[in-house]
Amino acid sequence: MRVIAVVAAALMVTPAVDAAEIFSSPKELVAAIYDDYNLGRTVADPSVYYSARLKAVLDQAIENDVFASDAAMSGSEFTLNAVFNPFLPDVNALLFDVAIGEASVIDDRAVVNVSYHNFDQPRLLSISMIREDGGWRVDDVASMGNEDHWLLSWALTYDPLGF
C-alpha cells in the first residue's frame, strides 16, 4: 500500500502531458510521445498516454509490488523512474532517424509503427491505440525489431520481470 502512495505522489509532481490533452489522430499522439525525447526536454511519465485499460493493467502490476520486487532483486531502490518505458525501452536516449508510419484505423482502433535508432540500437515498435473520451490513447505497445520481442500488456500481466 505504501508503494501505491509513493507512486501516486510521484505522478503528481512528475512533469507530464496535460492529462486532459486530446489527440485528434493516432499519428498526432505518437508524434507527441516522441517529441518528449527531443534534446533538452524532460520525458514525461509514459502512462499519461495510456488508455483506461492499459492504466488498469499497470496499476495492477504496481499494486502487486511487481516493480518493487524487481528492484529488490537487483539490489536497487524502487522509484517511479524505474518503471519500464515502452516507447523508449533503453536507459539513455539519443534518438535519430525517428520514422512514424501512417495509421491503420478501423472504427475506434488504430495501429502506428515507429522505428528509430537510439545511439546505434535500431528499434521497431507497433503502437496500438483506441479512441477514448474523444481522443486517441495508447492501448498497447509491441516490440517487433531485432531485440527481444514483447507485448506490454502481456508482460505486465504475466511476465513483469521479463523487462
Backbone bond lengths (Angstrom), bond angles and torsions (degrees), N, CA, C in turn:
res aa  C-N    CA-C-N  psi(-1)  N-CA   C-N-CA  omega(-1)  CA-C   N-CA-C  phi
1 M - - - 1.447 - - 1.519 110.97 -
2 R 1.351 116.22 -35.80 1.452 120.68 179.31 1.521 111.03 -64.04
3 V 1.336 117.40 -36.53 1.464 121.56 179.51 1.522 110.11 -63.48
4 I 1.333 116.78 -41.32 1.461 120.59 179.72 1.526 109.65 -61.96
5 A 1.329 117.55 -42.67 1.460 120.70 179.15 1.519 111.14 -63.93
6 V 1.341 117.21 -40.56 1.462 121.24 178.57 1.520 110.32 -64.25
7 V 1.318 117.13 -45.29 1.468 121.32 179.65 1.517 110.06 -63.68
8 A 1.322 117.60 -44.15 1.469 120.34 -179.97 1.521 110.63 -62.04
9 A 1.328 117.39 -42.30 1.467 120.63 178.54 1.520 110.89 -65.28
10 A 1.317 117.07 -41.05 1.465 120.42 179.97 1.522 111.21 -65.60
11 L 1.326 116.82 -37.68 1.464 120.05 178.32 1.522 111.55 -62.96
12 M 1.325 116.59 -32.24 1.463 119.77 -179.05 1.519 112.00 -71.43
13 V 1.346 118.18 -30.40 1.461 120.03 -177.17 1.518 112.78 -100.90
14 T 1.308 118.79 -8.90 1.458 122.09 179.23 1.515 110.11 -73.37
15 P 1.353 118.26 130.38 1.457 118.56 175.24 1.527 108.52 -60.87
16 A 1.311 115.99 131.98 1.461 119.02 -175.37 1.515 110.12 -150.88
17 V 1.315 113.94 168.93 1.452 120.72 174.22 1.515 107.92 -65.86
18 D 1.312 116.49 143.58 1.454 120.90 175.74 1.524 107.95 -54.73
19 A 1.344 116.54 121.62 1.457 120.88 -175.97 1.528 112.01 -58.50
20 A 1.334 116.98 -24.53 1.454 120.37 -179.08 1.522 112.13 -88.75
21 E 1.323 117.94 -0.68 1.459 120.23 -178.05 1.524 109.67 -62.94
22 I 1.318 114.43 131.38 1.460 121.62 -177.98 1.526 108.26 -109.46
23 F 1.319 115.93 130.56 1.460 121.44 177.59 1.524 107.45 -105.21
24 S 1.318 116.24 120.79 1.456 120.82 -172.99 1.522 113.45 -81.04
25 S 1.325 117.54 -14.07 1.462 119.68 177.10 1.523 109.29 -142.19
26 P 1.323 117.12 154.57 1.462 120.20 178.08 1.534 112.40 -59.59
27 K 1.326 116.40 -40.62 1.473 119.45 -178.87 1.527 110.90 -66.38
28 E 1.321 117.67 -35.51 1.465 121.61 177.05 1.529 110.45 -62.69
29 L 1.318 117.25 -40.91 1.463 121.66 177.84 1.525 110.51 -62.55
30 V 1.320 117.42 -48.71 1.470 120.51 -178.61 1.530 110.31 -64.81
31 A 1.325 118.09 -38.99 1.463 120.88 177.34 1.528 110.32 -61.84
32 A 1.329 118.15 -39.50 1.463 121.48 178.10 1.524 111.03 -64.92
33 I 1.315 116.88 -39.26 1.466 120.57 179.01 1.519 109.83 -60.32
34 Y 1.313 117.39 -50.19 1.467 120.10 -175.20 1.523 112.57 -79.45
35 D 1.316 117.82 -17.32 1.460 120.81 173.53 1.527 109.73 -64.66
36 D 1.342 117.14 -28.86 1.468 121.40 177.76 1.523 112.54 -59.95
37 Y 1.313 118.02 -21.43 1.459 120.67 -174.65 1.524 113.42 -96.00
38 N 1.349 117.61 6.41 1.458 119.60 174.96 1.527 109.08 -61.54
39 L 1.304 116.28 149.62 1.466 120.20 -179.50 1.520 110.68 -55.35
40 G 1.316 115.53 137.35 1.453 120.79 177.62 1.505 115.23 84.87
41 R 1.327 119.05 -2.07 1.455 121.50 -179.98 1.518 110.26 -99.90
42 T 1.307 116.47 144.47 1.455 121.75 174.90 1.527 107.83 -81.66
43 V 1.302 116.35 128.56 1.461 120.53 -178.97 1.524 108.69 -80.77
44 A 1.304 115.41 124.90 1.453 121.68 -178.96 1.520 110.81 -76.25
45 D 1.307 115.41 165.17 1.455 122.55 173.12 1.528 107.91 -60.74
46 P 1.331 118.91 122.76 1.466 120.05 -175.77 1.523 114.20 -62.39
47 S 1.329 117.81 -22.03 1.464 119.64 -176.45 1.528 112.61 -70.35
48 V 1.337 119.09 -11.52 1.471 119.74 177.53 1.522 111.00 -65.94
49 Y 1.328 117.37 -18.05 1.457 121.68 179.53 1.528 112.59 -94.88
50 Y 1.328 118.13 -5.15 1.460 122.56 -172.38 1.530 112.37 -76.84
51 S 1.325 114.45 150.66 1.465 121.85 171.89 1.527 108.85 -72.21
52 A 1.319 116.12 168.06 1.464 120.72 177.59 1.527 110.51 -59.21
53 R 1.337 117.39 -39.78 1.465 120.47 -179.94 1.525 111.59 -64.30
54 L 1.328 117.19 -45.88 1.462 120.16 -178.03 1.528 110.84 -69.73
55 K 1.336 117.95 -35.06 1.468 120.47 174.79 1.521 110.59 -62.27
56 A 1.332 116.62 -39.33 1.465 120.24 179.21 1.527 110.80 -64.59
57 V 1.331 117.54 -38.77 1.467 121.39 177.27 1.530 109.82 -64.31
58 L 1.331 117.24 -44.75 1.467 121.41 178.25 1.527 110.79 -64.37
59 D 1.330 117.50 -44.72 1.463 120.99 178.95 1.526 111.40 -59.96
60 Q 1.335 116.65 -38.66 1.461 120.02 178.34 1.527 110.48 -65.69
61 A 1.327 117.50 -40.17 1.465 120.65 177.58 1.524 110.54 -63.27
62 I 1.336 116.85 -40.48 1.474 120.28 178.13 1.518 110.02 -67.06
63 E 1.333 117.23 -43.45 1.467 121.20 179.32 1.525 111.48 -61.28
64 N 1.316 116.85 -34.12 1.465 121.03 179.63 1.522 112.18 -81.53
65 D 1.327 118.01 8.60 1.467 124.03 179.07 1.517 113.18 59.02
66 V 1.321 116.88 28.02 1.455 121.48 -178.61 1.519 111.19 -59.40
67 F 1.334 116.77 -49.91 1.456 120.42 -175.42 1.521 111.35 -72.29
68 A 1.336 116.93 -37.17 1.462 120.36 178.02 1.523 110.11 -65.26
69 S 1.327 117.58 -39.55 1.461 121.00 178.47 1.521 110.66 -66.24
70 D 1.318 117.05 -40.17 1.457 121.73 178.13 1.520 110.21 -62.90
71 A 1.331 117.49 -43.63 1.463 121.57 178.37 1.523 110.11 -63.53
72 A 1.329 117.15 -41.97 1.470 120.80 -179.79 1.524 110.93 -62.95
73 M 1.349 117.41 -37.22 1.464 120.02 179.83 1.519 111.41 -67.30
74 S 1.328 117.08 -30.39 1.466 119.66 179.76 1.523 111.46 -90.22
75 G 1.339 117.28 -2.92 1.449 120.96 178.44 1.521 113.77 81.86
76 S 1.334 117.02 12.70 1.462 119.72 179.44 1.523 109.67 -107.54
77 E 1.322 115.29 168.31 1.451 120.66 179.04 1.523 109.05 -91.61
78 F 1.315 117.08 141.22 1.461 121.35 179.39 1.519 110.02 -72.52
79 T 1.325 116.22 128.70 1.466 122.47 171.36 1.517 107.43 -134.85
80 L 1.315 116.30 160.67 1.460 120.28 179.35 1.520 110.40 -60.44
81 N 1.332 117.19 -35.43 1.465 120.70 179.71 1.518 112.26 -63.64
82 A 1.329 117.09 -19.74 1.460 120.71 -179.62 1.520 112.89 -78.99
83 V 1.339 117.32 -11.19 1.459 120.78 179.89 1.526 108.49 -69.28
84 F 1.297 115.53 135.30 1.457 123.23 -176.50 1.520 112.26 -55.22
85 N 1.317 116.76 132.92 1.456 122.83 176.40 1.528 108.16 -104.97
86 P 1.318 118.53 108.19 1.460 119.73 -174.96 1.530 113.80 -70.60
87 F 1.317 118.02 -22.66 1.460 120.88 -177.97 1.523 112.16 -78.49
88 L 1.303 116.44 -24.32 1.458 122.76 177.09 1.525 107.28 -145.37
89 P 1.330 117.30 82.50 1.464 120.34 -173.57 1.529 113.16 -79.78
90 D 1.327 116.53 42.45 1.459 122.34 178.77 1.528 107.87 -129.53
91 V 1.318 116.25 158.40 1.455 120.46 -178.69 1.530 111.07 -71.19
92 N 1.322 117.29 -43.19 1.460 122.32 -178.32 1.522 110.29 -114.04
93 A 1.343 115.53 157.35 1.454 118.84 -177.53 1.526 111.74 -129.39
94 L 1.318 114.93 126.82 1.457 123.68 167.31 1.521 104.72 -146.58
95 L 1.329 114.95 83.54 1.461 120.57 -172.79 1.517 111.64 -85.59
96 F 1.330 115.04 141.02 1.450 121.78 169.32 1.508 108.61 -148.69
97 D 1.313 116.48 165.02 1.466 122.80 -176.58 1.528 112.40 58.65
98 V 1.333 117.02 34.78 1.461 120.07 178.15 1.531 108.30 -69.24
99 A 1.330 115.83 122.70 1.467 121.38 178.98 1.521 108.37 -126.62
100 I 1.321 115.75 120.59 1.460 121.92 179.67 1.518 107.31 -106.99
101 G 1.325 116.00 118.02 1.457 121.33 -177.70 1.511 112.78 -74.03
102 E 1.317 114.87 171.90 1.462 120.38 175.49 1.524 109.26 -74.72
103 A 1.294 116.20 146.61 1.461 121.62 -178.98 1.518 110.87 -76.47
104 S 1.318 115.04 138.83 1.460 121.69 167.75 1.518 105.74 -100.64
105 V 1.321 116.41 116.94 1.465 121.22 -173.22 1.521 110.10 -119.62
106 I 1.314 115.72 131.90 1.462 122.93 171.01 1.526 106.45 -133.36
107 D 1.330 114.80 115.26 1.463 121.78 -178.50 1.530 110.10 55.30
108 D 1.328 117.61 -118.33 1.464 122.10 -177.72 1.521 112.32 -103.22
109 R 1.315 117.33 22.59 1.467 122.55 178.84 1.527 109.27 -124.21
110 A 1.324 115.87 148.23 1.463 120.00 178.98 1.518 109.51 -150.77
111 V 1.338 114.91 157.30 1.470 122.28 175.19 1.522 107.18 -135.31
112 V 1.338 115.44 135.59 1.460 122.00 176.06 1.525 107.25 -130.96
113 N 1.324 116.46 131.07 1.466 121.21 175.14 1.521 109.33 -92.68
114 V 1.327 115.26 140.72 1.463 122.22 179.73 1.519 107.73 -130.30
115 S 1.331 115.24 134.08 1.467 119.00 173.23 1.525 107.94 -128.93
116 Y 1.311 115.88 149.82 1.456 121.41 177.79 1.519 108.90 -164.64
117 H 1.301 115.62 168.50 1.459 122.63 170.51 1.523 106.85 -112.97
118 N 1.293 116.51 131.43 1.461 121.78 171.58 1.515 105.46 -111.10
119 F 1.325 116.07 109.93 1.451 122.34 -166.98 1.531 105.86 56.30
120 D 1.325 119.22 -115.66 1.470 119.05 179.54 1.527 112.58 -107.54
121 Q 1.340 117.19 10.09 1.460 121.67 -178.46 1.523 111.50 -93.82
122 P 1.339 118.28 115.61 1.467 118.94 175.63 1.529 110.17 -76.67
123 R 1.310 116.14 143.36 1.470 122.01 177.79 1.518 108.78 -130.62
124 L 1.323 115.45 144.97 1.457 122.23 175.12 1.524 107.14 -136.51
125 L 1.328 115.63 116.34 1.458 121.18 -178.49 1.520 109.84 -121.67
126 S 1.306 115.07 149.41 1.452 122.15 173.01 1.528 106.14 -118.31
127 I 1.327 115.96 119.34 1.463 121.31 -175.74 1.519 108.53 -108.09
128 S 1.324 115.07 118.15 1.460 122.41 179.62 1.529 108.04 -94.32
129 M 1.337 116.18 135.02 1.457 120.57 -177.43 1.523 111.51 -129.71
130 I 1.310 113.72 161.11 1.456 121.55 177.07 1.525 108.37 -134.87
131 R 1.342 115.55 143.89 1.465 119.28 174.77 1.525 106.27 -81.72
132 E 1.313 114.86 123.55 1.458 121.01 -174.11 1.523 108.81 -145.37
133 D 1.300 117.90 131.67 1.472 122.51 178.90 1.525 112.31 54.41
134 G 1.318 116.68 39.11 1.454 121.18 175.41 1.515 116.44 83.44
135 G 1.321 117.65 2.36 1.465 121.14 179.35 1.510 110.78 -146.69
136 W 1.325 116.65 -178.79 1.463 121.98 -178.36 1.518 110.56 -97.72
137 R 1.337 116.28 140.33 1.466 124.45 177.63 1.519 109.12 -134.52
138 V 1.325 116.30 151.05 1.466 121.79 178.25 1.520 108.66 -73.76
139 D 1.333 116.38 127.25 1.458 121.38 -179.60 1.522 112.14 -107.15
140 D 1.333 117.45 -18.62 1.462 121.46 174.80 1.521 109.07 -172.65
141 V 1.317 115.61 161.83 1.466 121.66 178.55 1.522 107.39 -137.87
142 A 1.335 115.76 135.47 1.463 121.00 178.05 1.520 109.08 -125.37
143 S 1.313 116.01 135.89 1.460 121.68 173.83 1.523 107.27 -92.32
144 M 1.343 115.84 124.63 1.457 119.95 -173.05 1.530 113.29 -123.37
145 G 1.323 118.10 5.77 1.465 121.43 -175.02 1.512 113.28 -84.66
146 N 1.340 115.85 -156.54 1.461 122.06 -178.72 1.522 112.98 -71.87
147 E 1.330 116.66 -24.94 1.460 120.64 -179.79 1.526 109.91 -71.41
148 D 1.327 115.92 -177.12 1.467 119.42 177.69 1.516 110.29 -56.70
149 H 1.317 115.82 136.23 1.472 120.58 177.30 1.518 109.08 -86.02
150 W 1.321 116.00 142.50 1.456 121.01 176.79 1.520 109.39 -155.17
151 L 1.318 114.72 158.99 1.461 124.01 173.34 1.522 105.39 -122.78
152 L 1.319 117.67 120.94 1.459 122.21 -171.12 1.525 113.25 -53.97
153 S 1.311 118.63 -52.72 1.468 120.23 -176.02 1.528 111.71 -62.39
154 W 1.319 116.29 -39.34 1.464 119.57 179.29 1.523 110.22 -66.01
155 A 1.323 116.32 -45.41 1.467 120.02 -178.73 1.524 111.45 -63.20
156 L 1.322 117.96 -42.29 1.462 120.25 179.04 1.525 112.27 -63.99
157 T 1.332 115.40 -32.91 1.453 120.06 -176.96 1.528 112.07 -85.76
158 Y 1.336 117.15 -44.65 1.466 119.76 -170.45 1.525 115.36 -114.17
159 D 1.309 118.76 -20.01 1.465 120.59 -176.53 1.532 110.83 -144.22
160 P 1.339 117.63 54.82 1.457 119.49 -173.87 1.519 114.01 -64.77
161 L 1.318 118.48 -20.67 1.458 120.21 179.45 1.517 111.39 -87.36
162 G 1.340 117.06 -0.85 1.451 121.34 -178.49 1.508 114.43 -76.74
163 F 1.328 117.91 -9.76 1.455 119.78 178.31 1.482 108.07 -76.31
